[in-house]
Amino acid sequence: MNSTKNRIQIFLDSKNWSQYRFSRETGVDAAIVSRILNGKCEPTVQTLRKIAEATNVSPEWLLGFGTDNKIMFLKED
């Protein structure tokens, strides 16, 4: 199971974001986002950092740590 892929999809669904918007908001190339979500590649550490910072989501949560799929934000707005 690809936890990172699943966690990104959970985030997208919770925000009702498209892959395109996710790419635009995070600064991660749309082709890379597509490849991650299709299970064709794993994000690099740099990509994970960009995603975490842009979305305010914990990198540990993105990597699949935690017992549930509740999004772990770095700080509440």
Buried (B, 14 or more C-beta within 10 A) or exposed (E): EBBBBBBBBBBBEEEEBEBEBBBBEBEBEBEBBBBBBEEEEEBEEEBBEBBBEBBEBBBEBBBBEBEEBEBBEEEEE
